[in-house]
Amino acid sequence: MLTKEELPDCPVATTLQLIGNKWKMLILRNLFTRPWRFNEMQRSIPGISQKVLTDNLRTLEADGIITRTVYPEVPPRVEYALSELGESMRPIIKALEAWGTGYQKMVRDQA
């Protein structure tokens, strides 16, 4: 979680600081459908490296947006899912999806 000192004055800047890179948005897009395992997440996001995925998952977990569950199996199974805080972002992501859909339609209609 961000500390009080790390919080920007602007609420929009706070949101962007938490989820504002393309990788975090694509991770969240996946997690809005169901919990995911690391390797399947990596396969579903073209161009993301193992290091970048790991770093972004750790940051999202530290910020309280996702949860990481390790199952006591051999080999160990780890799943990532949205936390309650992460679920509260659903309207934000839905609004971005709606805007993107409208923009894509406008561009396609102009062609």
Backbone as XML, in Angstrom:
<?xml version="1.0"?>
<chain id="A" units="angstrom">
  <residue number="1" name="MET">
    <atom name="N" x="0.832" y="-1.186" z="0.000"/>
    <atom name="CA" x="0.000" y="0.000" z="0.000"/>
    <atom name="C" x="0.871" y="1.241" z="0.000"/>
  </residue>
  <residue number="2" name="LEU">
    <atom name="N" x="0.365" y="2.267" z="-0.643"/>
    <atom name="CA" x="1.062" y="3.546" z="-0.627"/>
    <atom name="C" x="1.006" y="4.129" z="0.780"/>
  </residue>
  <residue number="3" name="THR">
    <atom name="N" x="2.068" y="4.787" z="1.146"/>
    <atom name="CA" x="2.054" y="5.474" z="2.436"/>
    <atom name="C" x="1.387" y="6.829" z="2.262"/>
  </residue>
  <residue number="4" name="LYS">
    <atom name="N" x="1.047" y="7.444" z="3.363"/>
    <atom name="CA" x="0.417" y="8.762" z="3.319"/>
    <atom name="C" x="1.307" y="9.755" z="2.566"/>
  </residue>
  <residue number="5" name="GLU">
    <atom name="N" x="2.608" y="9.631" z="2.759"/>
    <atom name="CA" x="3.550" y="10.544" z="2.098"/>
    <atom name="C" x="3.641" y="10.301" z="0.596"/>
  </residue>
  <residue number="6" name="GLU">
    <atom name="N" x="3.368" y="9.078" z="0.164"/>
    <atom name="CA" x="3.458" y="8.737" z="-1.254"/>
    <atom name="C" x="2.189" y="9.090" z="-2.037"/>
  </residue>
  <residue number="7" name="LEU">
    <atom name="N" x="1.114" y="9.375" z="-1.340"/>
    <atom name="CA" x="-0.147" y="9.681" z="-2.019"/>
    <atom name="C" x="-0.064" y="11.022" z="-2.737"/>
  </residue>
  <residue number="8" name="PRO">
    <atom name="N" x="-0.345" y="11.028" z="-4.037"/>
    <atom name="CA" x="-0.421" y="12.308" z="-4.739"/>
    <atom name="C" x="-1.611" y="13.120" z="-4.231"/>
  </residue>
  <residue number="9" name="ASP">
    <atom name="N" x="-1.564" y="14.427" z="-4.430"/>
    <atom name="CA" x="-2.687" y="15.278" z="-4.034"/>
    <atom name="C" x="-3.931" y="14.994" z="-4.870"/>
  </residue>
  <residue number="10" name="CYS">
    <atom name="N" x="-3.727" y="14.665" z="-6.118"/>
    <atom name="CA" x="-4.826" y="14.455" z="-7.062"/>
    <atom name="C" x="-5.306" y="12.999" z="-7.008"/>
  </residue>
  <residue number="11" name="PRO">
    <atom name="N" x="-6.616" y="12.764" z="-6.840"/>
    <atom name="CA" x="-7.134" y="11.393" z="-6.805"/>
    <atom name="C" x="-6.915" y="10.625" z="-8.119"/>
  </residue>
  <residue number="12" name="VAL">
    <atom name="N" x="-6.959" y="11.331" z="-9.252"/>
    <atom name="CA" x="-6.713" y="10.671" z="-10.539"/>
    <atom name="C" x="-5.263" y="10.197" z="-10.592"/>
  </residue>
  <residue number="13" name="ALA">
    <atom name="N" x="-4.355" y="11.011" z="-10.118"/>
    <atom name="CA" x="-2.939" y="10.628" z="-10.081"/>
    <atom name="C" x="-2.733" y="9.421" z="-9.168"/>
  </residue>
  <residue number="14" name="THR">
    <atom name="N" x="-3.478" y="9.356" z="-8.071"/>
    <atom name="CA" x="-3.390" y="8.198" z="-7.172"/>
    <atom name="C" x="-3.790" y="6.921" z="-7.913"/>
  </residue>
  <residue number="15" name="THR">
    <atom name="N" x="-4.914" y="6.972" z="-8.613"/>
    <atom name="CA" x="-5.389" y="5.806" z="-9.364"/>
    <atom name="C" x="-4.383" y="5.405" z="-10.428"/>
  </residue>
  <residue number="16" name="LEU">
    <atom name="N" x="-3.866" y="6.383" z="-11.167"/>
    <atom name="CA" x="-2.887" y="6.077" z="-12.205"/>
    <atom name="C" x="-1.597" y="5.512" z="-11.627"/>
  </residue>
  <residue number="17" name="GLN">
    <atom name="N" x="-1.210" y="5.976" z="-10.460"/>
    <atom name="CA" x="-0.004" y="5.449" z="-9.827"/>
    <atom name="C" x="-0.193" y="3.970" z="-9.475"/>
  </residue>
  <residue number="18" name="LEU">
    <atom name="N" x="-1.404" y="3.595" z="-9.098"/>
    <atom name="CA" x="-1.675" y="2.210" z="-8.714"/>
    <atom name="C" x="-1.867" y="1.281" z="-9.908"/>
  </residue>
  <residue number="19" name="ILE">
    <atom name="N" x="-2.543" y="1.738" z="-10.948"/>
    <atom name="CA" x="-2.885" y="0.826" z="-12.059"/>
    <atom name="C" x="-2.561" y="1.401" z="-13.423"/>
  </residue>
  <residue number="20" name="GLY">
    <atom name="N" x="-1.757" y="2.455" z="-13.489"/>
    <atom name="CA" x="-1.619" y="3.208" z="-14.720"/>
    <atom name="C" x="-0.634" y="2.725" z="-15.756"/>
  </residue>
  <residue number="21" name="ASN">
    <atom name="N" x="-0.066" y="1.539" z="-15.629"/>
    <atom name="CA" x="0.769" y="1.090" z="-16.752"/>
    <atom name="C" x="0.034" y="0.012" z="-17.536"/>
  </residue>
  <residue number="22" name="LYS">
    <atom name="N" x="0.455" y="-0.183" z="-18.767"/>
    <atom name="CA" x="-0.305" y="-1.090" z="-19.633"/>
    <atom name="C" x="-0.301" y="-2.518" z="-19.112"/>
  </residue>
  <residue number="23" name="TRP">
    <atom name="N" x="0.777" y="-2.936" z="-18.464"/>
    <atom name="CA" x="0.838" y="-4.316" z="-17.987"/>
    <atom name="C" x="-0.152" y="-4.540" z="-16.852"/>
  </residue>
  <residue number="24" name="LYS">
    <atom name="N" x="-0.231" y="-3.602" z="-15.915"/>
    <atom name="CA" x="-1.177" y="-3.756" z="-14.804"/>
    <atom name="C" x="-2.607" y="-3.794" z="-15.324"/>
  </residue>
  <residue number="25" name="MET">
    <atom name="N" x="-2.900" y="-2.976" z="-16.311"/>
    <atom name="CA" x="-4.254" y="-2.960" z="-16.864"/>
    <atom name="C" x="-4.591" y="-4.310" z="-17.506"/>
  </residue>
  <residue number="26" name="LEU">
    <atom name="N" x="-3.637" y="-4.909" z="-18.209"/>
    <atom name="CA" x="-3.896" y="-6.197" z="-18.850"/>
    <atom name="C" x="-3.995" y="-7.323" z="-17.818"/>
  </residue>
  <residue number="27" name="ILE">
    <atom name="N" x="-3.209" y="-7.236" z="-16.753"/>
    <atom name="CA" x="-3.318" y="-8.203" z="-15.660"/>
    <atom name="C" x="-4.708" y="-8.103" z="-15.026"/>
  </residue>
  <residue number="28" name="LEU">
    <atom name="N" x="-5.135" y="-6.885" z="-14.734"/>
    <atom name="CA" x="-6.458" y="-6.691" z="-14.136"/>
    <atom name="C" x="-7.566" y="-7.158" z="-15.074"/>
  </residue>
  <residue number="29" name="ARG">
    <atom name="N" x="-7.414" y="-6.869" z="-16.357"/>
    <atom name="CA" x="-8.405" y="-7.337" z="-17.344"/>
    <atom name="C" x="-8.607" y="-8.840" z="-17.209"/>
  </residue>
  <residue number="30" name="ASN">
    <atom name="N" x="-7.514" y="-9.577" z="-17.096"/>
    <atom name="CA" x="-7.620" y="-11.030" z="-16.943"/>
    <atom name="C" x="-8.277" y="-11.402" z="-15.619"/>
  </residue>
  <residue number="31" name="LEU">
    <atom name="N" x="-7.840" y="-10.767" z="-14.546"/>
    <atom name="CA" x="-8.323" y="-11.141" z="-13.213"/>
    <atom name="C" x="-9.786" y="-10.789" z="-13.001"/>
  </residue>
  <residue number="32" name="PHE">
    <atom name="N" x="-10.355" y="-9.910" z="-13.821"/>
    <atom name="CA" x="-11.784" y="-9.627" z="-13.705"/>
    <atom name="C" x="-12.624" y="-10.808" z="-14.185"/>
  </residue>
  <residue number="33" name="THR">
    <atom name="N" x="-12.012" y="-11.744" z="-14.895"/>
    <atom name="CA" x="-12.756" y="-12.908" z="-15.377"/>
    <atom name="C" x="-12.704" y="-14.076" z="-14.400"/>
  </residue>
  <residue number="34" name="ARG">
    <atom name="N" x="-11.521" y="-14.269" z="-13.735"/>
    <atom name="CA" x="-11.337" y="-15.408" z="-12.829"/>
    <atom name="C" x="-9.929" y="-15.356" z="-12.247"/>
  </residue>
  <residue number="35" name="PRO">
    <atom name="N" x="-9.624" y="-16.205" z="-11.261"/>
    <atom name="CA" x="-8.231" y="-16.307" z="-10.788"/>
    <atom name="C" x="-7.348" y="-16.939" z="-11.872"/>
  </residue>
  <residue number="36" name="TRP">
    <atom name="N" x="-6.089" y="-16.536" z="-11.900"/>
    <atom name="CA" x="-5.153" y="-17.021" z="-12.914"/>
    <atom name="C" x="-3.879" y="-17.530" z="-12.257"/>
  </residue>
  <residue number="37" name="ARG">
    <atom name="N" x="-3.259" y="-18.496" z="-12.887"/>
    <atom name="CA" x="-1.932" y="-18.957" z="-12.491"/>
    <atom name="C" x="-0.907" y="-18.155" z="-13.280"/>
  </residue>
  <residue number="38" name="PHE">
    <atom name="N" x="0.317" y="-18.104" z="-12.762"/>
    <atom name="CA" x="1.355" y="-17.259" z="-13.347"/>
    <atom name="C" x="1.594" y="-17.574" z="-14.825"/>
  </residue>
  <residue number="39" name="ASN">
    <atom name="N" x="1.859" y="-18.839" z="-15.150"/>
    <atom name="CA" x="2.219" y="-19.187" z="-16.536"/>
    <atom name="C" x="1.089" y="-18.916" z="-17.518"/>
  </residue>
  <residue number="40" name="GLU">
    <atom name="N" x="-0.145" y="-19.190" z="-17.115"/>
    <atom name="CA" x="-1.248" y="-18.917" z="-18.040"/>
    <atom name="C" x="-1.438" y="-17.413" z="-18.219"/>
  </residue>
  <residue number="41" name="MET">
    <atom name="N" x="-1.174" y="-16.644" z="-17.160"/>
    <atom name="CA" x="-1.242" y="-15.186" z="-17.255"/>
    <atom name="C" x="-0.182" y="-14.693" z="-18.248"/>
  </residue>
  <residue number="42" name="GLN">
    <atom name="N" x="1.035" y="-15.211" z="-18.110"/>
    <atom name="CA" x="2.114" y="-14.782" z="-19.002"/>
    <atom name="C" x="1.793" y="-15.120" z="-20.459"/>
  </residue>
  <residue number="43" name="ARG">
    <atom name="N" x="1.245" y="-16.296" z="-20.693"/>
    <atom name="CA" x="0.887" y="-16.688" z="-22.070"/>
    <atom name="C" x="-0.222" y="-15.815" z="-22.647"/>
  </residue>
  <residue number="44" name="SER">
    <atom name="N" x="-1.088" y="-15.285" z="-21.789"/>
    <atom name="CA" x="-2.243" y="-14.522" z="-22.268"/>
    <atom name="C" x="-1.924" y="-13.052" z="-22.538"/>
  </residue>
  <residue number="45" name="ILE">
    <atom name="N" x="-0.726" y="-12.603" z="-22.150"/>
    <atom name="CA" x="-0.354" y="-11.202" z="-22.336"/>
    <atom name="C" x="0.874" y="-11.155" z="-23.257"/>
  </residue>
  <residue number="46" name="PRO">
    <atom name="N" x="0.661" y="-11.003" z="-24.557"/>
    <atom name="CA" x="1.780" y="-10.997" z="-25.501"/>
    <atom name="C" x="2.793" y="-9.896" z="-25.173"/>
  </residue>
  <residue number="47" name="GLY">
    <atom name="N" x="4.071" y="-10.272" z="-25.192"/>
    <atom name="CA" x="5.133" y="-9.290" z="-25.020"/>
    <atom name="C" x="5.583" y="-9.060" z="-23.592"/>
  </residue>
  <residue number="48" name="ILE">
    <atom name="N" x="4.880" y="-9.604" z="-22.606"/>
    <atom name="CA" x="5.286" y="-9.379" z="-21.216"/>
    <atom name="C" x="6.343" y="-10.416" z="-20.830"/>
  </residue>
  <residue number="49" name="SER">
    <atom name="N" x="7.403" y="-9.954" z="-20.211"/>
    <atom name="CA" x="8.457" y="-10.870" z="-19.770"/>
    <atom name="C" x="8.111" y="-11.416" z="-18.394"/>
  </residue>
  <residue number="50" name="GLN">
    <atom name="N" x="8.791" y="-12.484" z="-18.011"/>
    <atom name="CA" x="8.571" y="-13.081" z="-16.701"/>
    <atom name="C" x="8.890" y="-12.076" z="-15.597"/>
  </residue>
  <residue number="51" name="LYS">
    <atom name="N" x="9.972" y="-11.329" z="-15.748"/>
    <atom name="CA" x="10.374" y="-10.341" z="-14.738"/>
    <atom name="C" x="9.340" y="-9.230" z="-14.593"/>
  </residue>
  <residue number="52" name="VAL">
    <atom name="N" x="8.873" y="-8.705" z="-15.718"/>
    <atom name="CA" x="7.892" y="-7.614" z="-15.686"/>
    <atom name="C" x="6.578" y="-8.103" z="-15.074"/>
  </residue>
  <residue number="53" name="LEU">
    <atom name="N" x="6.152" y="-9.310" z="-15.434"/>
    <atom name="CA" x="4.925" y="-9.857" z="-14.857"/>
    <atom name="C" x="5.099" y="-10.041" z="-13.356"/>
  </residue>
  <residue number="54" name="THR">
    <atom name="N" x="6.218" y="-10.621" z="-12.948"/>
    <atom name="CA" x="6.486" y="-10.819" z="-11.517"/>
    <atom name="C" x="6.472" y="-9.495" z="-10.771"/>
  </residue>
  <residue number="55" name="ASP">
    <atom name="N" x="7.175" y="-8.496" z="-11.301"/>
    <atom name="CA" x="7.241" y="-7.183" z="-10.642"/>
    <atom name="C" x="5.860" y="-6.547" z="-10.509"/>
  </residue>
  <residue number="56" name="ASN">
    <atom name="N" x="5.064" y="-6.622" z="-11.564"/>
    <atom name="CA" x="3.738" y="-6.010" z="-11.533"/>
    <atom name="C" x="2.787" y="-6.759" z="-10.599"/>
  </residue>
  <residue number="57" name="LEU">
    <atom name="N" x="2.860" y="-8.085" z="-10.581"/>
    <atom name="CA" x="2.030" y="-8.860" z="-9.662"/>
    <atom name="C" x="2.401" y="-8.546" z="-8.214"/>
  </residue>
  <residue number="58" name="ARG">
    <atom name="N" x="3.693" y="-8.448" z="-7.940"/>
    <atom name="CA" x="4.134" y="-8.118" z="-6.576"/>
    <atom name="C" x="3.650" y="-6.739" z="-6.158"/>
  </residue>
  <residue number="59" name="THR">
    <atom name="N" x="3.733" y="-5.780" z="-7.072"/>
    <atom name="CA" x="3.281" y="-4.422" z="-6.756"/>
    <atom name="C" x="1.775" y="-4.393" z="-6.514"/>
  </residue>
  <residue number="60" name="LEU">
    <atom name="N" x="1.011" y="-5.048" z="-7.373"/>
    <atom name="CA" x="-0.445" y="-5.093" z="-7.201"/>
    <atom name="C" x="-0.820" y="-5.776" z="-5.882"/>
  </residue>
  <residue number="61" name="GLU">
    <atom name="N" x="-0.073" y="-6.811" z="-5.518"/>
    <atom name="CA" x="-0.328" y="-7.487" z="-4.244"/>
    <atom name="C" x="0.035" y="-6.573" z="-3.068"/>
  </residue>
  <residue number="62" name="ALA">
    <atom name="N" x="1.177" y="-5.916" z="-3.147"/>
    <atom name="CA" x="1.604" y="-5.014" z="-2.070"/>
    <atom name="C" x="0.623" y="-3.854" z="-1.892"/>
  </residue>
  <residue number="63" name="ASP">
    <atom name="N" x="0.005" y="-3.410" z="-2.987"/>
    <atom name="CA" x="-0.959" y="-2.313" z="-2.927"/>
    <atom name="C" x="-2.357" y="-2.791" z="-2.515"/>
  </residue>
  <residue number="64" name="GLY">
    <atom name="N" x="-2.520" y="-4.106" z="-2.320"/>
    <atom name="CA" x="-3.797" y="-4.632" z="-1.849"/>
    <atom name="C" x="-4.837" y="-4.841" z="-2.920"/>
  </residue>
  <residue number="65" name="ILE">
    <atom name="N" x="-4.420" y="-4.780" z="-4.189"/>
    <atom name="CA" x="-5.374" y="-4.886" z="-5.294"/>
    <atom name="C" x="-5.626" y="-6.342" z="-5.689"/>
  </residue>
  <residue number="66" name="ILE">
    <atom name="N" x="-4.621" y="-7.189" z="-5.525"/>
    <atom name="CA" x="-4.781" y="-8.615" z="-5.812"/>
    <atom name="C" x="-4.311" y="-9.435" z="-4.614"/>
  </residue>
  <residue number="67" name="THR">
    <atom name="N" x="-4.715" y="-10.696" z="-4.631"/>
    <atom name="CA" x="-4.248" y="-11.639" z="-3.619"/>
    <atom name="C" x="-3.465" y="-12.745" z="-4.311"/>
  </residue>
  <residue number="68" name="ARG">
    <atom name="N" x="-2.545" y="-13.317" z="-3.581"/>
    <atom name="CA" x="-1.722" y="-14.430" z="-4.067"/>
    <atom name="C" x="-1.958" y="-15.582" z="-3.117"/>
  </residue>
  <residue number="69" name="THR">
    <atom name="N" x="-2.442" y="-16.709" z="-3.651"/>
    <atom name="CA" x="-2.712" y="-17.885" z="-2.836"/>
    <atom name="C" x="-1.800" y="-19.012" z="-3.270"/>
  </residue>
  <residue number="70" name="VAL">
    <atom name="N" x="-1.037" y="-19.538" z="-2.314"/>
    <atom name="CA" x="-0.151" y="-20.672" z="-2.572"/>
    <atom name="C" x="-0.826" y="-21.915" z="-2.005"/>
  </residue>
  <residue number="71" name="TYR">
    <atom name="N" x="-1.039" y="-22.903" z="-2.860"/>
    <atom name="CA" x="-1.669" y="-24.149" z="-2.439"/>
    <atom name="C" x="-0.585" y="-25.158" z="-2.064"/>
  </residue>
  <residue number="72" name="PRO">
    <atom name="N" x="-0.751" y="-25.860" z="-0.950"/>
    <atom name="CA" x="0.273" y="-26.806" z="-0.493"/>
    <atom name="C" x="0.252" y="-28.102" z="-1.299"/>
  </residue>
  <residue number="73" name="GLU">
    <atom name="N" x="0.756" y="-28.025" z="-2.505"/>
    <atom name="CA" x="0.797" y="-29.177" z="-3.403"/>
    <atom name="C" x="2.221" y="-29.324" z="-3.916"/>
  </residue>
  <residue number="74" name="VAL">
    <atom name="N" x="2.498" y="-30.464" z="-4.516"/>
    <atom name="CA" x="3.788" y="-30.671" z="-5.170"/>
    <atom name="C" x="3.498" y="-30.976" z="-6.616"/>
  </residue>
  <residue number="75" name="PRO">
    <atom name="N" x="3.965" y="-30.151" z="-7.556"/>
    <atom name="CA" x="4.646" y="-28.871" z="-7.345"/>
    <atom name="C" x="3.664" y="-27.823" z="-6.817"/>
  </residue>
  <residue number="76" name="PRO">
    <atom name="N" x="4.185" y="-26.784" z="-6.170"/>
    <atom name="CA" x="3.293" y="-25.756" z="-5.608"/>
    <atom name="C" x="2.461" y="-25.079" z="-6.693"/>
  </residue>
  <residue number="77" name="ARG">
    <atom name="N" x="1.225" y="-24.789" z="-6.341"/>
    <atom name="CA" x="0.321" y="-24.086" z="-7.261"/>
    <atom name="C" x="0.027" y="-22.724" z="-6.649"/>
  </residue>
  <residue number="78" name="VAL">
    <atom name="N" x="0.187" y="-21.681" z="-7.455"/>
    <atom name="CA" x="-0.053" y="-20.312" z="-6.999"/>
    <atom name="C" x="-1.107" y="-19.697" z="-7.900"/>
  </residue>
  <residue number="79" name="GLU">
    <atom name="N" x="-2.101" y="-19.067" z="-7.286"/>
    <atom name="CA" x="-3.132" y="-18.375" z="-8.055"/>
    <atom name="C" x="-3.221" y="-16.925" z="-7.611"/>
  </residue>
  <residue number="80" name="TYR">
    <atom name="N" x="-3.476" y="-16.084" z="-8.594"/>
    <atom name="CA" x="-3.676" y="-14.658" z="-8.343"/>
    <atom name="C" x="-5.144" y="-14.345" z="-8.600"/>
  </residue>
  <residue number="81" name="ALA">
    <atom name="N" x="-5.707" y="-13.530" z="-7.717"/>
    <atom name="CA" x="-7.111" y="-13.145" z="-7.840"/>
    <atom name="C" x="-7.268" y="-11.706" z="-7.368"/>
  </residue>
  <residue number="82" name="LEU">
    <atom name="N" x="-8.386" y="-11.113" z="-7.720"/>
    <atom name="CA" x="-8.678" y="-9.762" z="-7.245"/>
    <atom name="C" x="-9.029" y="-9.790" z="-5.771"/>
  </residue>
  <residue number="83" name="SER">
    <atom name="N" x="-8.570" y="-8.817" z="-5.043"/>
    <atom name="CA" x="-8.999" y="-8.628" z="-3.659"/>
    <atom name="C" x="-10.314" y="-7.846" z="-3.684"/>
  </residue>
  <residue number="84" name="GLU">
    <atom name="N" x="-10.861" y="-7.596" z="-2.525"/>
    <atom name="CA" x="-12.073" y="-6.780" z="-2.449"/>
    <atom name="C" x="-11.791" y="-5.379" z="-2.997"/>
  </residue>
  <residue number="85" name="LEU">
    <atom name="N" x="-10.619" y="-4.840" z="-2.665"/>
    <atom name="CA" x="-10.226" y="-3.533" z="-3.196"/>
    <atom name="C" x="-10.113" y="-3.583" z="-4.715"/>
  </residue>
  <residue number="86" name="GLY">
    <atom name="N" x="-9.523" y="-4.649" z="-5.228"/>
    <atom name="CA" x="-9.414" y="-4.809" z="-6.678"/>
    <atom name="C" x="-10.769" y="-4.895" z="-7.350"/>
  </residue>
  <residue number="87" name="GLU">
    <atom name="N" x="-11.701" y="-5.622" z="-6.729"/>
    <atom name="CA" x="-13.061" y="-5.723" z="-7.266"/>
    <atom name="C" x="-13.727" y="-4.354" z="-7.354"/>
  </residue>
  <residue number="88" name="SER">
    <atom name="N" x="-13.375" y="-3.470" z="-6.433"/>
    <atom name="CA" x="-13.989" y="-2.138" z="-6.444"/>
    <atom name="C" x="-13.552" y="-1.323" z="-7.662"/>
  </residue>
  <residue number="89" name="MET">
    <atom name="N" x="-12.536" y="-1.795" z="-8.375"/>
    <atom name="CA" x="-12.069" y="-1.109" z="-9.587"/>
    <atom name="C" x="-12.836" y="-1.537" z="-10.839"/>
  </residue>
  <residue number="90" name="ARG">
    <atom name="N" x="-13.710" y="-2.504" z="-10.700"/>
    <atom name="CA" x="-14.455" y="-3.019" z="-11.860"/>
    <atom name="C" x="-15.130" y="-1.905" z="-12.663"/>
  </residue>
  <residue number="91" name="PRO">
    <atom name="N" x="-15.816" y="-0.931" z="-12.042"/>
    <atom name="CA" x="-16.450" y="0.133" z="-12.838"/>
    <atom name="C" x="-15.436" y="0.970" z="-13.628"/>
  </residue>
  <residue number="92" name="ILE">
    <atom name="N" x="-14.261" y="1.161" z="-13.083"/>
    <atom name="CA" x="-13.221" y="1.919" z="-13.796"/>
    <atom name="C" x="-12.824" y="1.183" z="-15.067"/>
  </residue>
  <residue number="93" name="ILE">
    <atom name="N" x="-12.561" y="-0.107" z="-14.934"/>
    <atom name="CA" x="-12.133" y="-0.912" z="-16.083"/>
    <atom name="C" x="-13.263" y="-1.033" z="-17.098"/>
  </residue>
  <residue number="94" name="LYS">
    <atom name="N" x="-14.498" y="-1.193" z="-16.623"/>
    <atom name="CA" x="-15.656" y="-1.271" z="-17.531"/>
    <atom name="C" x="-15.818" y="0.032" z="-18.313"/>
  </residue>
  <residue number="95" name="ALA">
    <atom name="N" x="-15.593" y="1.165" z="-17.653"/>
    <atom name="CA" x="-15.684" y="2.460" z="-18.344"/>
    <atom name="C" x="-14.598" y="2.576" z="-19.410"/>
  </residue>
  <residue number="96" name="LEU">
    <atom name="N" x="-13.383" y="2.124" z="-19.099"/>
    <atom name="CA" x="-12.307" y="2.136" z="-20.100"/>
    <atom name="C" x="-12.645" y="1.227" z="-21.277"/>
  </residue>
  <residue number="97" name="GLU">
    <atom name="N" x="-13.219" y="0.066" z="-20.976"/>
    <atom name="CA" x="-13.611" y="-0.871" z="-22.031"/>
    <atom name="C" x="-14.688" y="-0.254" z="-22.931"/>
  </residue>
  <residue number="98" name="ALA">
    <atom name="N" x="-15.680" y="0.376" z="-22.333"/>
    <atom name="CA" x="-16.760" y="0.995" z="-23.106"/>
    <atom name="C" x="-16.220" y="2.113" z="-23.993"/>
  </residue>
  <residue number="99" name="TRP">
    <atom name="N" x="-15.348" y="2.936" z="-23.447"/>
    <atom name="CA" x="-14.783" y="4.023" z="-24.230"/>
    <atom name="C" x="-13.945" y="3.459" z="-25.381"/>
  </residue>
  <residue number="100" name="GLY">
    <atom name="N" x="-13.125" y="2.448" z="-25.096"/>
    <atom name="CA" x="-12.300" y="1.837" z="-26.140"/>
    <atom name="C" x="-13.128" y="1.200" z="-27.239"/>
  </residue>
  <residue number="101" name="THR">
    <atom name="N" x="-14.231" y="0.558" z="-26.857"/>
    <atom name="CA" x="-15.128" y="-0.048" z="-27.846"/>
    <atom name="C" x="-15.724" y="1.028" z="-28.750"/>
  </residue>
  <residue number="102" name="GLY">
    <atom name="N" x="-16.168" y="2.121" z="-28.156"/>
    <atom name="CA" x="-16.721" y="3.220" z="-28.953"/>
    <atom name="C" x="-15.693" y="3.830" z="-29.888"/>
  </residue>
  <residue number="103" name="TYR">
    <atom name="N" x="-14.480" y="3.983" z="-29.393"/>
    <atom name="CA" x="-13.414" y="4.548" z="-30.226"/>
    <atom name="C" x="-13.084" y="3.606" z="-31.384"/>
  </residue>
  <residue number="104" name="GLN">
    <atom name="N" x="-12.980" y="2.313" z="-31.103"/>
    <atom name="CA" x="-12.704" y="1.346" z="-32.169"/>
    <atom name="C" x="-13.793" y="1.379" z="-33.236"/>
  </residue>
  <residue number="105" name="LYS">
    <atom name="N" x="-15.051" y="1.465" z="-32.810"/>
    <atom name="CA" x="-16.174" y="1.536" z="-33.750"/>
    <atom name="C" x="-16.076" y="2.784" z="-34.619"/>
  </residue>
  <residue number="106" name="MET">
    <atom name="N" x="-15.762" y="3.927" z="-33.998"/>
    <atom name="CA" x="-15.645" y="5.166" z="-34.744"/>
    <atom name="C" x="-14.550" y="5.069" z="-35.804"/>
  </residue>
  <residue number="107" name="VAL">
    <atom name="N" x="-13.411" y="4.511" z="-35.438"/>
    <atom name="CA" x="-12.291" y="4.382" z="-36.375"/>
    <atom name="C" x="-12.659" y="3.429" z="-37.504"/>
  </residue>
  <residue number="108" name="ARG">
    <atom name="N" x="-13.294" y="2.320" z="-37.172"/>
    <atom name="CA" x="-13.670" y="1.342" z="-38.199"/>
    <atom name="C" x="-14.723" y="1.902" z="-39.142"/>
  </residue>
  <residue number="109" name="ASP">
    <atom name="N" x="-15.646" y="2.708" z="-38.621"/>
    <atom name="CA" x="-16.686" y="3.306" z="-39.448"/>
    <atom name="C" x="-16.112" y="4.338" z="-40.422"/>
  </residue>
  <residue number="110" name="GLN">
    <atom name="N" x="-14.990" y="4.944" z="-40.083"/>
    <atom name="CA" x="-14.370" y="5.942" z="-40.941"/>
    <atom name="C" x="-13.594" y="5.296" z="-42.096"/>
  </residue>
  <residue number="111" name="ALA">
    <atom name="N" x="-13.247" y="4.041" z="-41.939"/>
    <atom name="CA" x="-12.436" y="3.356" z="-42.968"/>
    <atom name="C" x="-13.224" y="3.001" z="-44.191"/>
  </residue>
</chain>
